[in-house]
Amino acid sequence: MALEITDANFEELVLKSDKPVVVDFWAEWCGPCRMVGPIIEEMATEYEGKAIIGKVDVDSNPGISSQFGVRNIPTILFIKDGQVVDKSVGAVPKAQLTSKLDALI
């Protein structure tokens, strides 16, 4: 299951991670987010032990969202060594997300 990432635990779970991190910025009311959500959950299971997969509810965590300039959701950031190295905006196929993550592992 994808981790719930918040303003409070973001630094610990994401920036200090020794593994690549995928962060899905989403909201309950967002239709395309509901399409991407199951893909993120599948990836969390498939990449367990190889990468950190998490979700940020933009309504509950405005700090992280503004820190990374997230204006459209879903926005999925790929972070390695505390730096954003890739991103995807909008509902995209699972293959596109997994290929971006595979490039970081």
C-alpha positions in Angstrom: 0.0 0.0 0.0 1.2 3.5 -0.8 2.5 5.5 2.1 0.5 8.6 3.2 3.0 11.4 3.0 2.2 14.6 4.8 3.8 18.0 5.4 5.0 16.6 8.8 6.7 13.4 7.5 7.8 14.5 4.0 11.4 15.2 4.9 11.9 11.9 6.8 10.1 9.7 4.2 11.1 11.4 1.0 14.1 13.7 1.2 16.1 11.4 3.5 15.2 8.2 1.6 18.1 6.1 0.2 15.7 4.7 -2.4 14.0 6.4 -5.3 10.6 7.9 -4.3 7.4 8.3 -6.3 5.1 10.9 -4.8 1.5 11.2 -6.2 -0.1 14.6 -5.5 -3.9 14.0 -5.5 -7.2 15.1 -4.1 -10.4 13.2 -3.3 -12.5 15.3 -5.7 -10.2 14.9 -8.7 -11.5 12.5 -11.3 -8.1 11.8 -13.1 -6.6 11.2 -9.6 -9.0 8.4 -9.1 -7.8 6.8 -12.3 -4.1 7.0 -11.3 -4.7 5.9 -7.7 -5.0 2.2 -8.3 -1.9 2.3 -10.5 0.1 3.9 -7.6 -1.2 1.2 -5.3 -0.1 -1.5 -7.7 3.3 0.1 -8.0 3.6 0.3 -4.2 3.3 -3.5 -4.1 5.4 -4.3 -7.1 8.3 -2.0 -6.1 8.3 -2.9 -2.3 11.9 -2.9 -1.1 13.1 -1.2 -4.3 11.4 2.2 -4.1 9.2 4.3 -1.8 5.7 5.0 -3.3 3.5 7.5 -1.6 0.6 9.9 -1.9 0.1 13.5 -0.8 -3.4 14.8 -0.4 -3.0 18.4 -1.7 -6.0 19.6 0.3 -4.5 18.4 3.6 -0.9 19.2 2.9 -0.6 22.6 1.1 3.0 23.1 2.3 4.6 20.3 0.1 2.3 21.1 -2.8 3.4 24.7 -2.9 7.1 23.8 -2.2 7.1 21.8 -5.4 4.9 24.2 -7.4 2.1 21.6 -7.9 -0.6 23.4 -9.7 -2.4 20.6 -11.6 -3.3 17.2 -10.2 -2.5 14.4 -10.4 1.2 15.4 -10.4 3.6 12.5 -9.8 7.1 13.5 -8.8 10.1 11.1 -9.1 12.7 12.0 -6.4 16.2 10.5 -6.0 18.7 11.7 -3.4 16.3 14.4 -2.3 16.0 16.0 -5.7 13.2 15.9 -8.2 14.6 14.1 -11.3 11.4 13.6 -13.3 7.7 14.3 -13.1 4.4 13.4 -14.8 1.3 15.5 -14.9 -2.2 14.2 -15.5 -3.6 10.7 -15.9 -1.0 8.6 -17.7 -0.6 4.9 -18.4 1.1 2.7 -15.8 3.9 1.8 -18.3 4.9 5.5 -18.5 5.2 5.7 -14.7 7.1 2.4 -14.3 9.6 3.2 -17.1 10.4 6.5 -15.3 10.9 4.7 -12.0 12.8 1.8 -13.6 15.3 4.4 -14.9 16.1 5.4 -11.3 16.5 2.0 -9.7 
